[in-house]
Amino acid sequence: MFKIVLRDCLREYLKKCEKNEVNTKHQEIVEDCINNGKIVPVDITLELMKIKMESEIAKRKKQEHNELNDQGESGVEKKKDSFSFKKLDENANIKNINIEEYNNKLKYVNNIYENKEVLEILKNNKCEQKAKYKFIIDGFPRNYDNFNGWINIIGNYAYVHLCLFLYCDEEIMIERCMNRGLTCGKNLMNPKQTKKKKNFVPFL
């Protein structure tokens, strides 16, 4: 299981731009969005996210190759069989194969999809296949444009098992952002920057 934090993904890209390690074509836009509390265009976001996903998959493949060499194939298979998602509730064993078909049925009201529509998607897309590589993506999608962009750009490259939406009002959001430093040791933003980010809708 890999975890990708969108914020870290964007900042990592900017650091690589400073070191001339990557193409800097998006640098100006990403910097402007971060500094002014704007949402990075979805095509740029997904391009960088996909690069990160491919990088993590490449690392895992290398690790698996080394394990095969060190333990032999039978040892690796035994290790893989020690855990199975089948032990979890079947609601977690889903795969959005037909997400395009149900996309038009989603009702977008105040950035929240109606639960009955989401449940209908999950109900109709259960399957027994298990993805080889699994990701938890923190901070995406942030709005409907992000969601639609995922469908159009990522498509079948990755299947969505679950999207968890967390909502809070502006005052609570500002308080939480200002207190982040207490738990992570970072001074992430000041009140002015936090105000700019009030249009950010947190998703996991």
ABEGO torsion letter per residue (X at the ends): XBBBBAAAAAAAAAAAAAAGABBAAAAAAAAAAAAAGBBBBAAAAAAAAAAAAAAAAAAAAAAAAAAAAAAEAAAAAAAAAABBAAABBAAABBBBAAAAAAAAABBBBGGBBBAAAAAAAAAAABBABBBABBBBBBGOBABAAAAAAAAAAAEAABBBABBBBBBBBAAAAAAAAAAAAAAAGBBABBAAAAAAAAABBBBX
